[in-house]
Amino acid sequence: MIEMSTYTGEIVVRTRGENDVIDITDKVEGHISRSEIRDGVAHLYVVGSTAALTTIEHEPGLIEDLRTAMERIAPKNAYYKHHERWGDDNGHSHIRASIIGPSLCIPVRGRQLVTGTWQQVVLVELDTRARERRIIVTVLGD
């Protein structure tokens, strides 16, 4: 029977508010290094329903393209029943976060994330205000 090790850590990020896209690749790699797990998988999960995690080439043009695409998919100024329930203005934020998703699983090989040359791990802030976000990092493997 193969025994697997588990490591859990946390990344805390302060965002500037809606449409902030923050490269957290180095922070994730730091946790993988601390985990001492050579081969396995890194699971990342952002706590909250108005933020998301994905991978992207973290460059200004593509970040703007992502923002434009999200506006087409879930327009900020559209009507959302969520606003009636809570009297707030972030129904579009919840929809966008649901579409992108709160978690990622990335292979780990040789104590490194298996990512493409231009592929970074990013937190996407979708709420209408600045927030402090917690990302749980779990690394499983041997």
CYANA upper distance limits for C-alpha pairs under 8 A (distance plus 0.5 A):
  3 GLU  CA    142 ASP  CA      7.81
  4 MET  CA    140 LEU  CA      7.17
  4 MET  CA    141 GLY  CA      5.54
  4 MET  CA    142 ASP  CA      5.71
  5 SER  CA     37 ILE  CA      7.56
  5 SER  CA    140 LEU  CA      6.28
  5 SER  CA    141 GLY  CA      5.89
  5 SER  CA    142 ASP  CA      6.11
  6 THR  CA     35 SER  CA      8.33
  6 THR  CA    138 THR  CA      7.52
  6 THR  CA    139 VAL  CA      6.24
  6 THR  CA    140 LEU  CA      5.21
  6 THR  CA    141 GLY  CA      7.24
  7 TYR  CA     35 SER  CA      5.99
  7 TYR  CA    137 VAL  CA      8.44
  7 TYR  CA    138 THR  CA      6.07
  7 TYR  CA    139 VAL  CA      5.59
  7 TYR  CA    140 LEU  CA      7.11
  8 THR  CA     35 SER  CA      8.47
  8 THR  CA    136 ILE  CA      7.66
  8 THR  CA    137 VAL  CA      6.07
  8 THR  CA    138 THR  CA      4.95
  8 THR  CA    139 VAL  CA      6.97
  9 GLY  CA     31 HIS  CA      7.21
  9 GLY  CA    136 ILE  CA      6.51
  9 GLY  CA    137 VAL  CA      5.55
  9 GLY  CA    138 THR  CA      7.00
 10 GLU  CA    134 ARG  CA      7.13
 10 GLU  CA    135 ILE  CA      6.06
 10 GLU  CA    136 ILE  CA      5.13
 10 GLU  CA    137 VAL  CA      6.13
 11 ILE  CA     27 LYS  CA      7.57
 11 ILE  CA     28 VAL  CA      8.36
 11 ILE  CA    134 ARG  CA      6.25
 11 ILE  CA    135 ILE  CA      5.50
 11 ILE  CA    136 ILE  CA      7.01
 11 ILE  CA    137 VAL  CA      7.87
 12 VAL  CA    132 GLU  CA      7.35
 12 VAL  CA    133 ARG  CA      6.12
 12 VAL  CA    134 ARG  CA      5.20
 12 VAL  CA    135 ILE  CA      6.87
 13 VAL  CA    132 GLU  CA      6.19
 13 VAL  CA    133 ARG  CA      5.65
 13 VAL  CA    134 ARG  CA      7.08
 14 ARG  CA    130 ALA  CA      7.83
 14 ARG  CA    131 ARG  CA      6.38
 14 ARG  CA    132 GLU  CA      4.88
 14 ARG  CA    133 ARG  CA      6.70
 15 THR  CA     20 ASP  CA      6.94
 15 THR  CA     22 ILE  CA      8.40
 15 THR  CA    125 GLU  CA      7.25
 15 THR  CA    130 ALA  CA      5.74
 15 THR  CA    131 ARG  CA      5.83
 15 THR  CA    132 GLU  CA      6.71
 15 THR  CA    133 ARG  CA      7.87
 16 ARG  CA     20 ASP  CA      6.58
 16 ARG  CA    129 ARG  CA      7.66
 16 ARG  CA    130 ALA  CA      5.06
 16 ARG  CA    131 ARG  CA      7.56
 17 GLY  CA    125 GLU  CA      6.65
 17 GLY  CA    126 LEU  CA      7.58
 17 GLY  CA    127 ASP  CA      6.67
 17 GLY  CA    128 THR  CA      6.24
 17 GLY  CA    129 ARG  CA      4.84
 17 GLY  CA    130 ALA  CA      4.25
 17 GLY  CA    131 ARG  CA      6.97
 18 GLU  CA    125 GLU  CA      6.01
 18 GLU  CA    126 LEU  CA      5.23
 18 GLU  CA    127 ASP  CA      5.58
 18 GLU  CA    128 THR  CA      5.33
 18 GLU  CA    129 ARG  CA      6.64
 18 GLU  CA    130 ALA  CA      7.74
 19 ASN  CA     67 ARG  CA      6.90
 19 ASN  CA    124 VAL  CA      7.17
 19 ASN  CA    125 GLU  CA      6.09
 19 ASN  CA    126 LEU  CA      6.16
 19 ASN  CA    127 ASP  CA      8.49
 20 ASP  CA    124 VAL  CA      6.50
 20 ASP  CA    125 GLU  CA      5.68
 20 ASP  CA    126 LEU  CA      7.96
 21 VAL  CA     63 ILE  CA      7.66
 21 VAL  CA    122 VAL  CA      6.82
 21 VAL  CA    123 LEU  CA      6.23
 21 VAL  CA    124 VAL  CA      5.11
 21 VAL  CA    125 GLU  CA      6.82
 22 ILE  CA    122 VAL  CA      5.79
 22 ILE  CA    123 LEU  CA      5.69
 22 ILE  CA    124 VAL  CA      7.06
 23 ASP  CA     58 HIS  CA      7.36
 23 ASP  CA    120 GLN  CA      7.00
 23 ASP  CA    121 VAL  CA      6.40
 23 ASP  CA    122 VAL  CA      5.00
 23 ASP  CA    123 LEU  CA      7.13
 24 ILE  CA     28 VAL  CA      6.79
 24 ILE  CA    120 GLN  CA      8.15
 24 ILE  CA    121 VAL  CA      6.21
 24 ILE  CA    122 VAL  CA      5.97
 24 ILE  CA    123 LEU  CA      7.34
 25 THR  CA     29 GLU  CA      6.67
 25 THR  CA    120 GLN  CA      6.26
 25 THR  CA    121 VAL  CA      5.41
 25 THR  CA    122 VAL  CA      7.51
 26 ASP  CA     30 GLY  CA      6.63
 27 LYS  CA     31 HIS  CA      7.08
 28 VAL  CA     32 ILE  CA      6.90
 28 VAL  CA    137 VAL  CA      7.82
 29 GLU  CA     33 SER  CA      6.68
 29 GLU  CA    112 GLN  CA      7.19
 29 GLU  CA    113 LEU  CA      7.32
 30 GLY  CA     34 ARG  CA      6.77
 31 HIS  CA     35 SER  CA      6.51
 31 HIS  CA    137 VAL  CA      7.86
 32 ILE  CA     36 GLU  CA      7.28
 32 ILE  CA     37 ILE  CA      7.39
 32 ILE  CA     42 ALA  CA      8.13
 32 ILE  CA    111 ARG  CA      6.85
 32 ILE  CA    112 GLN  CA      7.48
 32 ILE  CA    113 LEU  CA      8.46
 32 ILE  CA    139 VAL  CA      7.34
 33 SER  CA     37 ILE  CA      8.05
 33 SER  CA    111 ARG  CA      6.79
 33 SER  CA    112 GLN  CA      8.27
 35 SER  CA    139 VAL  CA      7.48
 36 GLU  CA    111 ARG  CA      7.74
 37 ILE  CA    111 ARG  CA      6.76
 37 ILE  CA    139 VAL  CA      7.82
 37 ILE  CA    140 LEU  CA      7.78
 37 ILE  CA    141 GLY  CA      6.42
 37 ILE  CA    142 ASP  CA      5.74
 38 ARG  CA    108 VAL  CA      7.60
 38 ARG  CA    109 ARG  CA      6.66
 38 ARG  CA    110 GLY  CA      5.47
 38 ARG  CA    111 ARG  CA      4.94
 38 ARG  CA    112 GLN  CA      8.33
 38 ARG  CA    141 GLY  CA      7.64
 38 ARG  CA    142 ASP  CA      6.33
 39 ASP  CA    107 PRO  CA      8.28
 39 ASP  CA    108 VAL  CA      5.68
 39 ASP  CA    109 ARG  CA      5.05
 39 ASP  CA    110 GLY  CA      6.35
 39 ASP  CA    111 ARG  CA      6.88
 39 ASP  CA    141 GLY  CA      6.06
 39 ASP  CA    142 ASP  CA      6.17
 40 GLY  CA    107 PRO  CA      6.48
 40 GLY  CA    108 VAL  CA      5.50
 40 GLY  CA    109 ARG  CA      7.13
 40 GLY  CA    139 VAL  CA      7.67
 40 GLY  CA    140 LEU  CA      6.00
 40 GLY  CA    141 GLY  CA      4.48
 40 GLY  CA    142 ASP  CA      6.99
 41 VAL  CA    105 CYS  CA      7.03
 41 VAL  CA    106 ILE  CA      6.13
 41 VAL  CA    107 PRO  CA      4.85
 41 VAL  CA    108 VAL  CA      5.56
 41 VAL  CA    139 VAL  CA      6.24
 41 VAL  CA    140 LEU  CA      5.95
 41 VAL  CA    141 GLY  CA      6.94
 42 ALA  CA    105 CYS  CA      6.11
 42 ALA  CA    106 ILE  CA      5.71
 42 ALA  CA    107 PRO  CA      6.68
 42 ALA  CA    108 VAL  CA      6.96
 42 ALA  CA    113 LEU  CA      8.33
 42 ALA  CA    137 VAL  CA      7.36
 42 ALA  CA    138 THR  CA      6.23
 42 ALA  CA    139 VAL  CA      4.87
 42 ALA  CA    140 LEU  CA      7.01
 43 HIS  CA    103 SER  CA      7.66
 43 HIS  CA    104 LEU  CA      6.23
 43 HIS  CA    105 CYS  CA      4.97
 43 HIS  CA    106 ILE  CA      7.03
 43 HIS  CA    137 VAL  CA      6.34
 43 HIS  CA    138 THR  CA      5.58
 43 HIS  CA    139 VAL  CA      6.69
 44 LEU  CA     53 LEU  CA      8.40
 44 LEU  CA    103 SER  CA      5.81
 44 LEU  CA    104 LEU  CA      5.70
 44 LEU  CA    105 CYS  CA      6.94
 44 LEU  CA    135 ILE  CA      7.01
 44 LEU  CA    136 ILE  CA      6.17
 44 LEU  CA    137 VAL  CA      5.28
 44 LEU  CA    138 THR  CA      6.97
 45 TYR  CA     53 LEU  CA      8.00
 45 TYR  CA    102 PRO  CA      6.15
 45 TYR  CA    103 SER  CA      4.84
 45 TYR  CA    104 LEU  CA      7.25
 45 TYR  CA    135 ILE  CA      5.89
 45 TYR  CA    136 ILE  CA      5.66
 45 TYR  CA    137 VAL  CA      7.26
 46 VAL  CA     51 ALA  CA      7.42
 46 VAL  CA     52 ALA  CA      7.04
 46 VAL  CA     53 LEU  CA      7.44
 46 VAL  CA    102 PRO  CA      5.90
 46 VAL  CA    103 SER  CA      6.94
 46 VAL  CA    133 ARG  CA      7.56
 46 VAL  CA    134 ARG  CA      6.36
 46 VAL  CA    135 ILE  CA      4.81
 46 VAL  CA    136 ILE  CA      6.86
 47 VAL  CA     51 ALA  CA      8.38
 47 VAL  CA    102 PRO  CA      8.02
 47 VAL  CA    133 ARG  CA      7.41
 47 VAL  CA    134 ARG  CA      6.21
 47 VAL  CA    135 ILE  CA      6.74
 47 VAL  CA    136 ILE  CA      8.10
 48 GLY  CA    102 PRO  CA      8.49
 48 GLY  CA    133 ARG  CA      8.27
 49 SER  CA     94 HIS  CA      6.53
 49 SER  CA     97 ALA  CA      7.05
 49 SER  CA     98 SER  CA      8.05
 49 SER  CA    102 PRO  CA      8.22
 50 THR  CA     93 SER  CA      5.90
 50 THR  CA     94 HIS  CA      5.49
 50 THR  CA     96 ARG  CA      8.17
 50 THR  CA     97 ALA  CA      5.78
 50 THR  CA     98 SER  CA      8.49
 50 THR  CA    125 GLU  CA      7.45
 50 THR  CA    126 LEU  CA      5.88
 50 THR  CA    127 ASP  CA      5.78
 51 ALA  CA     93 SER  CA      8.33
 51 ALA  CA     97 ALA  CA      5.92
 51 ALA  CA    102 PRO  CA      7.33
 51 ALA  CA    123 LEU  CA      7.65
 51 ALA  CA    124 VAL  CA      6.19
 51 ALA  CA    125 GLU  CA      5.27
 51 ALA  CA    126 LEU  CA      5.77
 51 ALA  CA    127 ASP  CA      7.35
 52 ALA  CA     97 ALA  CA      5.76
 52 ALA  CA     98 SER  CA      8.33
 52 ALA  CA    100 ILE  CA      6.50
 52 ALA  CA    101 GLY  CA      5.78
 52 ALA  CA    102 PRO  CA      5.08
 52 ALA  CA    103 SER  CA      7.65
 52 ALA  CA    123 LEU  CA      6.37
 52 ALA  CA    124 VAL  CA      5.63
 52 ALA  CA    125 GLU  CA      7.22
 52 ALA  CA    126 LEU  CA      8.05
 53 LEU  CA    100 ILE  CA      7.54
 53 LEU  CA    101 GLY  CA      6.84
 53 LEU  CA    102 PRO  CA      6.00
 53 LEU  CA    103 SER  CA      6.23
 53 LEU  CA    104 LEU  CA      7.11
 53 LEU  CA    121 VAL  CA      7.82
 53 LEU  CA    122 VAL  CA      6.27
 53 LEU  CA    123 LEU  CA      5.29
 53 LEU  CA    124 VAL  CA      6.55
 54 THR  CA    100 ILE  CA      7.52
 54 THR  CA    101 GLY  CA      8.16
 54 THR  CA    103 SER  CA      8.15
 54 THR  CA    104 LEU  CA      7.24
 54 THR  CA    121 VAL  CA      6.50
 54 THR  CA    122 VAL  CA      6.09
 54 THR  CA    123 LEU  CA      7.31
 54 THR  CA    124 VAL  CA      8.15
 55 THR  CA    119 GLN  CA      6.53
 55 THR  CA    120 GLN  CA      5.80
 55 THR  CA    121 VAL  CA      5.03
 55 THR  CA    122 VAL  CA      6.28
 56 ILE  CA    118 TRP  CA      8.12
 56 ILE  CA    119 GLN  CA      5.80
 56 ILE  CA    120 GLN  CA      5.97
 56 ILE  CA    121 VAL  CA      7.22
 56 ILE  CA    122 VAL  CA      7.57
 57 GLU  CA     62 LEU  CA      7.47
 57 GLU  CA    118 TRP  CA      5.65
 57 GLU  CA    119 GLN  CA      5.44
 57 GLU  CA    120 GLN  CA      6.32
 58 HIS  CA     62 LEU  CA      7.50
 58 HIS  CA     63 ILE  CA      7.12
 58 HIS  CA    118 TRP  CA      8.23
 58 HIS  CA    119 GLN  CA      7.93
 58 HIS  CA    120 GLN  CA      6.72
 58 HIS  CA    122 VAL  CA      8.32
 59 GLU  CA     63 ILE  CA      6.62
 60 PRO  CA     64 GLU  CA      6.68
 61 GLY  CA     65 ASP  CA      6.75
 62 LEU  CA     66 LEU  CA      6.64
 63 ILE  CA     67 ARG  CA      6.87
 64 GLU  CA     68 THR  CA      6.68
 65 ASP  CA     69 ALA  CA      6.59
 66 LEU  CA     70 MET  CA      6.69
 67 ARG  CA     71 GLU  CA      6.82
 68 THR  CA     72 ARG  CA      6.91
 69 ALA  CA     73 ILE  CA      6.73
 70 MET  CA     74 ALA  CA      6.40
 70 MET  CA     75 PRO  CA      7.75
 70 MET  CA     96 ARG  CA      7.09
 71 GLU  CA     75 PRO  CA      5.02
 71 GLU  CA     76 LYS  CA      7.03
 73 ILE  CA     96 ARG  CA      8.31
 74 ALA  CA     78 ALA  CA      8.09
 74 ALA  CA     92 HIS  CA      6.06
 74 ALA  CA     95 ILE  CA      7.19
 74 ALA  CA     96 ARG  CA      6.89
 75 PRO  CA     92 HIS  CA      6.98
 76 LYS  CA     90 ASN  CA      8.41
 76 LYS  CA     92 HIS  CA      6.03
 76 LYS  CA     93 SER  CA      8.46
 78 ALA  CA     92 HIS  CA      8.33
 80 TYR  CA     84 GLU  CA      8.19
 80 TYR  CA     91 GLY  CA      6.05
 80 TYR  CA     92 HIS  CA      7.76
 81 LYS  CA     85 ARG  CA      7.34
 81 LYS  CA     91 GLY  CA      8.05
 82 HIS  CA     86 TRP  CA      6.99
 82 HIS  CA     87 GLY  CA      8.34
 82 HIS  CA     88 ASP  CA      8.34
 82 HIS  CA     90 ASN  CA      8.37
 82 HIS  CA     91 GLY  CA      5.92
 83 HIS  CA     87 GLY  CA      5.37
 83 HIS  CA     88 ASP  CA      5.66
 83 HIS  CA     89 ASP  CA      6.39
 83 HIS  CA     90 ASN  CA      7.73
 83 HIS  CA     91 GLY  CA      6.75
 84 GLU  CA     88 ASP  CA      8.31
 89 ASP  CA    128 THR  CA      7.92
 90 ASN  CA     94 HIS  CA      7.15
 90 ASN  CA    127 ASP  CA      6.76
 90 ASN  CA    128 THR  CA      6.69
 91 GLY  CA     95 ILE  CA      7.01
 92 HIS  CA     96 ARG  CA      6.58
 93 SER  CA     97 ALA  CA      6.60
 93 SER  CA    126 LEU  CA      5.45
 93 SER  CA    127 ASP  CA      5.74
 93 SER  CA    128 THR  CA      7.81
 94 HIS  CA     98 SER  CA      6.61
 94 HIS  CA    126 LEU  CA      8.12
 94 HIS  CA    127 ASP  CA      8.25
 95 ILE  CA     99 ILE  CA      6.80
 96 ARG  CA    100 ILE  CA      6.84
 96 ARG  CA    126 LEU  CA      7.51
 97 ALA  CA    101 GLY  CA      6.13
 97 ALA  CA    102 PRO  CA      7.54
 97 ALA  CA    126 LEU  CA      7.12
 98 SER  CA    102 PRO  CA      7.94
106 ILE  CA    113 LEU  CA      7.11
106 ILE  CA    114 VAL  CA      7.20
106 ILE  CA    115 THR  CA      8.37
107 PRO  CA    113 LEU  CA      6.55
107 PRO  CA    114 VAL  CA      5.95
108 VAL  CA    112 GLN  CA      5.84
108 VAL  CA    113 LEU  CA      5.17
108 VAL  CA    114 VAL  CA      6.18
109 ARG  CA    113 LEU  CA      7.02
109 ARG  CA    114 VAL  CA      6.93
115 THR  CA    119 GLN  CA      6.34
115 THR  CA    120 GLN  CA      7.94
127 ASP  CA    131 ARG  CA      8.42
